Amino acid sequence: QVQLVESGGDLVQPGGSLRLSCAASGRFDFILTMAWYRQAPGKERELVAVIADGGTTNYGDFVKGRFTISRDTAKNTIYLQMNTLKPEDTAVYYCNLFGYVSRSPGDYWGQGTEVTVSS
C-alpha cells in the first residue's frame, strides 16, 4: 500500500548538520500531513516537525529554530534539515504519513533512520 523510505541518518559531531529525506510511494488518495518523529533509547516517541497539505508547519518545542521541515509535493517527499545538532538529538528518526488510502484514513510509518550526535 503505502511505503515510506527514510534516508540521511548518520554520525555527526555536535554543532553539525544533517538532512533527512522521506519518500512516500503507494496508492494513496490524499496526504493530509507528513511528519518526522524521533525516539531516543528509553524514551517515548516525540514529534519533531509536521507539514500539512496546505504547507503549514509545526515543530516540537525542543527544535527552537534549529530544524526546518520542507517538502517536494511532486515527489511526495519531505525533508528535515537539522542544524546545530546536540547530543540530545541522538535518536531514531521516523517518517509519518497521515492520509487517505482507498477512501479510508490511515497512519503510516517508515522504518526509521538513525542519527547519532557525538564527538
N, C-alpha and C positions, 0 to 999 in steps of 0.2 A: 504493500500500500504506500505508506509514506516512509521515506528514508532520510535521515539527517546524518551528514558526514562532516565531522569537525576536523580541523587541522590547525597547525600553528603552535601547539604547545611545545615547550622547550625548557631547558635550564637557562636561567638568566640571572645576572648579578643584580643586587639591589640598586635601584635607580635606573635600571634598564627598561627597555620597551619590548613588547611583543604584539603581534597582530594575529588574532584568531579568525578563522573562517568557518562558516557552516553553510553547506549547500543542501537544499531540500529538493528531493525528487519524489515523483509518485503522482498518483491521480487524485489530487485534492481539488475541491471546488473553489475554496476561498480561504485565504490565510487571514486570520484576524490579528494575531500577534506572533512575533518571533522574539526569542529572548535568550539570554545567557544566564545560567545559574552556576553556582560553584559549590563544591563540598570539600571541605578540608578534613583530614583524618580526625575522627572523634567528634565531628561537629555536624549539625544539620545542614541540609542543602539550603542555600540562600540565593535570592535574586541579585544578580549583578546589574543587568540592564535589559530593558524591553523596548521594542519598537512596534508600534501599531500600524495597521494597514494605512492609516492616514499620514503616517510619518511621525506621530507623536512619540517622544522617548521619555523614559523614566529610569532612574538609577537608584541602586542601593545607597544608603547614607554613607557608607564607608568609601564610596568611589571618590567623592569630593573633587570632581573636575579632572580626575586623572584618566578616566576611561571614556571612550566615545563609541557608541554603537551606530552602525550605519548599514545600509542595505543596497543591493543591486536587485531591483524588483524583477527585471527581465531574466535574471539568472536564479531567482528565488534563493538568493544567498545573503547572509548577513555577516558582518564583520564586527570584531571588538578590538579597537586599538587601545592598548594598555600602556600607559606611560608612568614613569616614576614608580616602578614596581617596588613593593615592600615584601619582606619575608612572609608577612601575614597574608599575602596574596597567594601563597602556595596552596594549590588545591587542584582537584579535577574540575574542569570547566565543561559544562553540559549545555548543549543547544536544545531549545524547546520550541515547538511549533504548536500553536492552538488555532484550529480552523475547522472547516467542514470537509469531510470526505464522504462521498456518496450520500450527501444531504444530512449527515449526522455529525455533530460536533465531536472533535477528538483532540486529545492531548498527546503529543508525540515527543520522544526524547532521542537524542543521539547517544553514542557510546561514551562520549567524553574525551577530552584531550587534557593531558597533564601539564600543569605549569608549576615549575619549581623556581623559587626566587631564593638564591643562596650565593654567598661568596665562597 
